[in-house]
Amino acid sequence: MPVNTLKKFILNTEDQRLFTFIRNVTGVSPKNLGLYKQAFRHSSVSQDIGYGARNSNERLEFLGDAILSASVANYLFKKFPYRDEGFLTEMRSKIVSRNNLNSLSLKMGFEDFIDAGKDVIRHNRAILGNTFEAFIGAFFLDKGYLVTERFIMKRLIEGQIDIDVLEDTDISHKSKLLNWANRERRKLEINFLEVPAEGEDKSKSKRYHKTVVILDGTQIADGMGISKKEASENAAQRAVRALEAGGTSLS
């Protein structure tokens, strides 16, 4: 009996549909389908599996975020051998931004497989990007780092993203954060502090700026930089990621 026929015989209709989707998206057949089913399972429909853990996609999301970031960093490091750290960091931020991951997830059809409570996706579009990261985590556990990195480089970055267009796209996490706070009528403060440099920089009398982001009286993020602009953008980026990780959509 051919392998494909056997797969169809032992999988139910929904599992076969998921199996085919993964193979079409990644170019390889999944081994452990249960990992991918978990990657698509939102916490709103998860179950307690003991010791305070739930069978949602949150742990896979954490893993996928790290794998995606490392793979994108490696890709950019090789593609732009003469660009500085600031450029590489900004480009990586653009690629792994919540908006971009949401768009990739939607374009590739991930929404059709997300298992979530009624109207959850409609009210929280960040679920799309979160699921995308969880999928990367599942793929990594199923196929290993090298296969996952090749998938991210060839099928995602080169296959789905126009790097030249993205390079010319200006993003400001600070503006995004301020616009959201104004729209939602939230009290947002972005405060600057100066801190002395340590180590070698100290001898040059260089001082760093630190920015703290305070939302409704609670500090939610901070960031450092050699200029106030850099410090505030770093802090705003962390604040945006923290809010979106908590289910808040800033779009």
C-alpha positions as CSV (number, residue, x, y, z in Angstrom):
1,M,0.0,0.0,0.0
2,P,1.5,3.4,-1.0
3,V,2.5,5.7,1.9
4,N,0.0,8.4,0.9
5,T,-2.8,5.9,0.7
6,L,-1.9,4.6,4.1
7,K,-1.9,8.2,5.5
8,K,-5.4,8.7,4.2
9,F,-6.6,5.4,5.6
10,I,-5.4,6.0,9.2
11,L,-6.2,9.7,9.5
12,N,-9.7,11.1,9.9
13,T,-11.0,13.9,7.6
14,E,-9.9,16.8,9.7
15,D,-6.4,15.3,10.4
16,Q,-5.9,14.5,6.7
17,R,-6.9,18.2,5.9
18,L,-4.3,19.4,8.4
19,F,-1.7,16.9,7.2
20,T,-2.1,18.2,3.6
21,F,-2.0,21.8,4.7
22,I,1.3,21.4,6.5
23,R,2.8,19.5,3.6
24,N,1.7,22.2,1.2
25,V,3.0,25.0,3.4
26,T,6.3,23.5,4.4
27,G,7.1,21.2,1.5
28,V,7.6,18.2,3.8
29,S,5.2,15.8,5.5
30,P,4.7,16.1,9.2
31,K,5.7,13.2,11.5
32,N,4.0,14.2,14.7
33,L,0.6,15.7,13.8
34,G,-0.3,16.2,17.5
35,L,2.3,18.9,17.8
36,Y,0.7,20.9,15.0
37,K,-2.8,20.4,16.5
38,Q,-1.5,21.9,19.7
39,A,0.1,24.8,17.8
40,F,-3.3,25.7,16.5
41,R,-5.1,25.4,19.9
42,H,-5.7,28.7,21.6
43,S,-5.8,28.9,25.4
44,S,-9.6,29.7,25.3
45,V,-10.3,26.1,24.4
46,S,-7.3,24.4,26.1
47,Q,-7.6,21.8,28.9
48,D,-5.7,21.3,32.2
49,I,-3.3,18.5,31.7
50,G,-1.9,18.5,35.3
51,Y,0.7,20.3,37.4
52,G,-0.9,23.6,36.4
53,A,-0.1,23.2,32.7
54,R,-2.6,23.4,29.8
55,N,-2.5,21.9,26.3
56,S,-2.6,25.3,24.6
57,N,-0.1,26.6,22.1
58,E,1.5,29.1,24.4
59,R,4.7,27.1,25.2
60,L,5.1,26.3,21.5
61,E,4.7,30.1,20.8
62,F,7.5,30.8,23.2
63,L,9.8,28.3,21.4
64,G,8.8,29.4,17.9
65,D,9.5,33.0,18.7
66,A,13.1,32.2,19.6
67,I,13.6,29.9,16.6
68,L,12.1,32.5,14.2
69,S,14.2,35.3,15.6
70,A,17.5,33.3,15.4
71,S,16.8,32.2,11.8
72,V,15.9,35.6,10.6
73,A,19.0,37.1,12.3
74,N,21.1,34.5,10.5
75,Y,19.5,35.2,7.2
76,L,20.0,39.0,7.5
77,F,23.6,38.6,8.8
78,K,24.4,36.7,5.6
79,K,22.4,38.8,3.2
80,F,23.7,42.2,4.4
81,P,27.4,41.6,5.2
82,Y,28.3,45.3,5.4
83,R,25.3,46.7,7.3
84,D,25.6,47.6,11.0
85,E,23.9,46.1,14.0
86,G,21.3,48.8,14.1
87,F,20.1,48.1,10.6
88,L,20.0,44.3,11.2
89,T,18.0,44.8,14.4
90,E,15.5,47.1,12.7
91,M,15.1,44.7,9.7
92,R,14.6,41.7,12.1
93,S,12.0,43.7,14.0
94,K,10.1,44.4,10.8
95,I,10.1,40.8,9.7
96,V,9.0,39.4,13.1
97,S,6.6,42.3,14.0
98,R,3.2,41.2,15.1
99,N,1.6,42.9,12.1
100,N,3.8,41.1,9.6
101,L,3.3,37.8,11.3
102,N,-0.4,38.4,11.4
103,S,-0.4,39.1,7.6
104,L,1.8,36.0,6.9
105,S,-0.5,33.8,8.9
106,L,-3.6,35.1,7.1
107,K,-2.0,34.9,3.7
108,M,-0.9,31.3,4.2
109,G,-4.2,30.1,5.5
110,F,-3.5,29.5,9.1
111,E,-6.8,31.1,10.2
112,D,-8.7,28.1,8.8
113,F,-7.1,25.8,11.3
114,I,-7.1,27.8,14.5
115,D,-9.0,26.2,17.3
116,A,-10.3,29.0,19.6
117,G,-13.4,30.2,21.4
118,K,-16.2,31.9,19.6
119,D,-15.3,35.3,18.2
120,V,-11.9,35.2,19.8
121,I,-10.0,35.7,16.5
122,R,-12.3,38.5,15.5
123,H,-11.6,40.4,18.7
124,N,-7.9,39.6,18.9
125,R,-6.1,39.5,15.6
126,A,-2.8,39.0,17.4
127,I,-3.8,35.3,17.7
128,L,-2.8,34.9,14.0
129,G,0.8,35.9,14.7
130,N,0.9,34.0,17.9
131,T,-0.3,30.8,16.1
132,F,2.3,31.4,13.4
133,E,5.1,31.4,16.1
134,A,3.6,28.3,17.7
135,F,3.6,26.6,14.3
136,I,7.3,27.3,14.0
137,G,7.8,25.8,17.4
138,A,6.0,22.7,16.4
139,F,7.8,22.4,13.1
140,F,11.1,22.7,15.0
141,L,10.3,19.9,17.4
142,D,9.1,17.7,14.5
143,K,11.9,18.4,12.0
144,G,14.8,19.9,13.8
145,Y,16.6,23.3,13.5
146,L,18.2,22.9,10.0
147,V,15.0,22.0,8.3
148,T,13.1,24.7,10.1
149,E,15.7,27.3,9.3
150,R,15.6,26.3,5.6
151,F,11.7,26.6,5.7
152,I,11.9,30.1,7.3
153,M,14.5,31.3,4.8
154,K,13.2,29.8,1.6
155,R,9.5,29.5,2.0
156,L,8.8,32.5,4.4
157,I,11.4,35.2,3.9
158,E,12.3,34.7,0.2
159,G,8.9,33.2,-0.7
160,Q,6.5,35.6,1.1
161,I,8.4,38.8,2.0
162,D,9.8,41.5,-0.3
163,I,12.9,42.4,1.6
164,D,13.5,45.5,-0.6
165,V,10.1,46.9,0.1
166,L,10.3,46.0,3.8
167,E,13.7,47.8,4.0
168,D,12.0,51.0,2.8
169,T,9.1,50.7,5.2
170,D,9.5,53.0,8.2
171,I,8.1,51.6,11.4
172,S,7.9,53.4,14.7
173,H,6.8,51.4,17.7
174,K,6.6,54.7,19.7
175,S,4.1,56.2,17.2
176,K,2.1,52.9,17.2
177,L,2.0,52.9,21.0
178,L,1.0,56.6,21.3
179,N,-1.7,56.3,18.6
180,W,-3.2,53.2,20.4
181,A,-3.1,54.9,23.8
182,N,-4.8,58.0,22.4
183,R,-7.4,55.9,20.6
184,E,-8.2,53.8,23.7
185,R,-7.9,56.8,26.0
186,R,-5.3,55.1,28.1
187,K,-2.8,57.1,30.3
188,L,0.6,56.6,28.8
189,E,3.9,58.1,30.0
190,I,7.3,57.8,28.3
191,N,9.9,59.0,30.7
192,F,13.7,59.5,30.1
193,L,16.5,58.8,32.6
194,E,20.3,59.2,32.1
195,V,22.5,56.4,33.4
196,P,26.3,56.3,33.4
197,A,28.0,53.9,31.1
198,E,30.0,51.0,32.4
199,G,33.2,49.4,31.4
200,E,35.2,50.9,28.5
201,D,32.5,53.4,27.7
202,K,32.9,55.0,31.1
203,S,36.4,56.2,30.3
204,K,34.9,58.1,27.3
205,S,32.4,59.9,29.6
206,K,29.6,58.5,27.4
207,R,26.2,58.4,29.0
208,Y,23.3,56.2,28.0
209,H,19.6,57.1,28.1
210,K,17.0,54.9,29.6
211,T,13.4,55.1,28.8
212,V,10.5,53.7,30.9
213,V,7.0,53.2,29.5
214,I,4.3,53.6,32.1
215,L,0.7,52.6,31.3
216,D,-2.1,53.6,33.6
217,G,0.4,54.1,36.5
218,T,2.3,50.7,35.9
219,Q,5.6,50.4,34.3
220,I,5.3,47.8,31.4
221,A,8.7,48.1,29.7
222,D,12.0,49.9,29.5
223,G,14.8,50.4,27.0
224,M,18.3,51.7,26.7
225,G,20.1,53.7,24.0
226,I,22.9,56.1,23.3
227,S,20.3,58.7,22.2
228,K,16.8,59.5,23.6
229,K,15.3,58.4,20.3
230,E,17.0,55.0,20.3
231,A,16.1,54.5,24.0
232,S,12.4,55.5,23.5
233,E,12.0,53.3,20.4
234,N,13.6,50.3,22.2
235,A,11.3,50.8,25.2
236,A,8.3,51.2,22.9
237,Q,9.1,48.1,21.0
238,R,9.2,46.1,24.2
239,A,6.0,47.6,25.4
240,V,4.2,46.8,22.1
241,R,5.4,43.2,22.2
242,A,4.4,42.9,25.9
243,L,0.9,44.2,25.1
244,E,0.4,42.1,22.0
245,A,1.7,39.0,23.9
246,G,-1.1,39.7,26.4
247,G,-3.7,39.7,23.7
248,T,-4.0,43.4,23.0
249,S,-4.2,44.4,19.4
250,L,-2.6,47.8,18.7
251,S,-3.6,47.8,15.0
